[in-house]
Amino acid sequence: MEEAHQASLDLVVRETGLNYENLPGKCPFSLEQVLDTDFPIDLFT
């Protein structure tokens, strides 16, 4: 999961021009949250 998070950071920096300093260095979600199809609950409300 750490490799995927780093790859996503690289993509965000490359595509948006944001800096790494402005992005979370560690994924703010647990593996259980990422795999939970109901997470986040309020995404579509």
C-alpha positions as CSV (number, residue, x, y, z in Angstrom):
1,M,0.0,0.0,0.0
2,E,2.9,2.3,0.7
3,E,4.2,1.9,-2.9
4,A,0.8,2.7,-4.3
5,H,0.5,5.8,-2.1
6,Q,3.9,7.0,-3.3
7,A,3.0,6.3,-6.9
8,S,-0.2,8.4,-6.4
9,L,1.8,11.2,-4.9
10,D,4.1,11.2,-7.9
11,L,1.2,11.3,-10.2
12,V,-0.5,14.2,-8.3
13,V,2.7,16.2,-8.3
14,R,3.3,15.6,-12.0
15,E,-0.3,16.3,-13.1
16,T,-1.2,19.2,-10.8
17,G,2.0,21.1,-10.0
18,L,1.3,20.7,-6.3
19,N,4.4,20.1,-4.1
20,Y,5.1,17.0,-2.1
21,E,5.2,19.2,1.0
22,N,1.5,20.0,0.6
23,L,0.5,16.3,0.4
24,P,0.3,13.7,3.1
25,G,3.5,11.7,3.3
26,K,1.7,8.7,4.6
27,C,-1.6,7.4,3.5
28,P,-4.2,8.8,5.9
29,F,-6.4,5.7,5.6
30,S,-5.9,2.1,6.9
31,L,-5.9,-0.9,4.6
32,E,-9.3,-1.9,6.1
33,Q,-10.8,1.5,5.2
34,V,-9.4,1.4,1.6
35,L,-10.9,-2.1,1.1
36,D,-14.2,-1.3,2.7
37,T,-16.8,-0.7,-0.1
38,D,-18.8,1.5,2.3
39,F,-16.0,3.8,3.1
40,P,-16.3,6.7,3.2
41,I,-20.0,6.6,4.1
42,D,-20.7,10.2,3.1
43,L,-19.0,10.2,-0.2
44,F,-22.2,10.3,-2.3
45,T,-24.4,12.2,0.1
